[in-house]
């Protein structure tokens, strides 16, 4: 049995490339390989990640295509929205029909950057393109994440949506004013959207909390300073150790002693956003 060439591991490759490295078509039909799409394979040990699927798609598409929309978000590191179909864009060109792929033909030349060698549309354009695919809630997630990760400047993003005339820009213009700097998690963005839709005041995002004497108490996720209400997302998936539990206990005692109310949101709570909103509303009303 011919060994698998080292260069084929961890990525997608074509039949012709495999044959050029000494494999046969019959070998590719064996258990050591898996077909990603006609004429494109991976080794069985290579996980079919979104990145590998993008590589496989690029092997059957014209070289001028660039990753776009929610697929561009995934290439940048944010898994948001459905994986399929994969989205690509190109300037002009023929209509392309490939299973599981949408190629958007653009009239104007595209601003293409590269992410680990993969051509991808810029973050501002990606935000607007994603507006045609995502819910408004998830579009806020995308905007917060692009800013927090340093992909785009907040003011630059807002200016771009004002001056652009692209598909999705109306939805993008609705969300861009709500995007904030310093958002630390996807769940924080989603809670902020739920509170916004419910008409509650906007919280500060990831700011320091001090007591009346100026002593630091905590850094809060979503802070309603006027009401002394702190909303935090608890993303722990495993039991804390004794030291962490003690720290959490003391931290909460200090906040409560300073007159703060703490609303803790878990992953289970996020399945019922109406309940989350009701809890925050109640805390604000009790503090009024």
N, C-alpha and C positions, 0 to 999 in steps of 0.2 A: 504494500500500500504506500503510495507516494505521500510523504509528509506534507502538511499544510505549510506553505511558505509563510514565514513570519510576518511579511508585509501585508498579509490579508487579514490579520487579526484586528478586531476592534473597529471595523469600518465596513462600508458597502463597497462592492467591486463588481465589475462586469464579467461576463463569461469570457470574452476575449482576453481580458487581463489575466484571468485565472489560467487560461490555456497557455498564454505567453509565459507563465511562471511554471509550466510543467504539469498542470492538472488536466484532466479530461472532462468532457461533458458528462460522461457516466459517473465520474467521481463526484461531481457536483450534485448528482441525484441521491447520493448517499446520506447517511445520518449525520455526517460531520458538517453538513452545510444546510442552509435554509434559504429559500427564495424570498426576496423582499418584493420584487415585481418582475415581470418577464424580462429575462436577460440580466438581472441584477441579484446578487446573492450576498450573504454574510456567513461567517462561520457559525456553527451551532453554539459556540462559546461566547459569541458576541451578542450582547443584549440588544434587542430591537428598540433602542431608545428613540425619542423624537429626533435627536441629532443624526442617528443612523438612517432613519427614514428620510430626513432631508437630504442626506448624502445620496441615498438611492434615487430620489426623485431628480436630483441635479444630473445624475448620470444619463437620464433619458430625456432631459429638457435641453433647449438651446443654451449655450454657454452665457448668453447675455441676460439670463433671468437672475433676479435677486429675491431673496426671501422677504416676505412682507406680511402685514396684518398680524394676527395672533401667532403665526408661525415665527415671525420675527421676534416677538416677545419671548417665545420659548428659546430661540437661539441665544437671546440675550440673558436668559436665566430665569424668566418668570413664566411658570406654567399656569396659564389662564385661558379659559375657554376650551372648546373641544379641540382635540388633537387633529381630527379629520374634518374636512379636507385640509391638506397642506396648502398654504397660500404662497404664491410667487407673483412677481410683477416684472414686466419688461416694456421697453420702449418700442411700440409698434409691433411688427412681426405678424406671423400667421396665427390663426386660431389654433389652439392646442387642446386636444382632448386626451387626458390620461386619467385612469381610475384613481380616485382619491386625491386628485390635484386640481387646484383652480389657478389658472394663470391669468392675471389681470393685465390687459394690454393698455398702456398709457400713451397719451398723445405727446406729452412733454418728456424730455430727457429726465432720467432719474438720478437722484443724489444717492449714490451707493457707497457704503463703507464696508469694511471686512471685519468679521468677528471670528477669530481663530481660522482664518482662511476662507470663511463662508461669506459670499456677498450678501449683504442685508441692507434694506433701506434704513435711512436715518431715524433716530428716535422720535423726532417731531412728526414726521410723515407716518411713522408706525402708529403713533397715538391716534391720529386722525383716521387712518385706515382701520384700526381696531374698533373705532366707533361704529363701523358698519356691521360688526360681528358681535360685539359684546353688549351685555346689558349696561345701563347707565351705572349701576352699582359696581360692576367689574371694571368699567372704564375708569372710574375714580381710583380703583385699585391700581390699574395700569399707570395712570398719571402720577399717583403718589410714589409708586415704585420706581418709575423712570427718573423722577427727581431725586428721591432718597439715595438711589444707587449711583448718582452722578452721571447718568446717561444724558441728561438735558437740564438746562437751567430753567427754573420756574418761570421767570419773566419772559424768557425766550420762547418757551412753550406757549404762553398766553398770547404773545405777539404773533406767533406763527398762525394760530387758529383764527385770529382776527383778520389777517391778510390773505389767508388761503381760500380757495374756491374749489375744494375737492369733495368727492363723495364722503359723507360722514362728518363734514365740518360743522354742520348745525348742531349735531349731538356733542361734538367735541367742544364747541363754544359754550354749551350748557355746563359741561363738567370742568373745563379748565379753570374757571374762577374758584372752584371748590378744592382744587389740588393744593396741597400744603407741603412745605419742607419738613424734613425730620420725622416722617411717619415710619415707624419701625417694623410694622408687620401688615400683612394682608388683612388680618382680622380687624386691626385698628381702622383701616380704611372702610371696611364693610360696616362696622359699628357707626362710624361717623356718617355714612350715607343713610343708614336707618334712622339715626337721630335727626338728620337734616330733613328727610322726607316727612318725619313726624312733626316738624315744625319746632323742635327744641332748640335752645341756644347752641351756638357752636362752641365746642370746647377747645382749649389750647392743646397742642400736641407735643408730648414728650418734653415737658418743662419741669424745672425744679420747684419744689414746694418747700417753703420755709415757715417757721412759726412766727409769732408776733415779735419776737426778739431777733429775728433774722437768722436763726439757726436752721441749718439744712435738715429736712425731715426725709425727703424722698424725691425721686424723679418719677413723675406720674405719666401714664400713657395718655389719657384724655382727662384734662383738668378743667373743671368749672370753678374757677377761682372765686368768683363773686359769691357762690353758694357753698364753697368749701366741700365740693363733691368730686371724688376721684373715681373714674371708671377705668378698670384695668382688665386686660385680657390675660387669663391664666393659661398659657400654652403648654404647661408641663404634662407630659404623657406618662411619666413614671413617678413613683413615690419619692419624695424628697428625703435626703438624709437628715439626721438629727440636727446638724448645724444649720442647714437651710430652713428647716421648720422653726427653729428657735429665732433665726433672723426675721423670718416672715411674721412671727408672732410679735416680736418686739417692735417691728416697723409699724404694724397695724395699731398696736397700743399707743405708739407715739403720735400717729396721725389722729386717732380718735381723741387722745388727750388734748390735741391742739384744735379740736372741733371739726375735724374732717369726717365725712361719710365716705365709705369705700364700697363701691359696687364691683364685684368680681364676676367676670364673664368667662365661661368655659366653652370648649368646643361643642358640648351638648347644648348649651344655651343658644349658640349661633344657629341651631336648627329651628329656633323659634324666635325670630327677630322681634316680633310684636311683644313678647314677654320681656325681652331685654329693654326695649323702649319704655315699657310700663314701669319697670324697676327704676330706670334712670329718672323718669318723670316723677315718680313718687319721691325719690331722694331729693330732687330739686324742690318739689312742693313742700316737703317737710323742713327744708332748710330756709325757705323763703321767710 
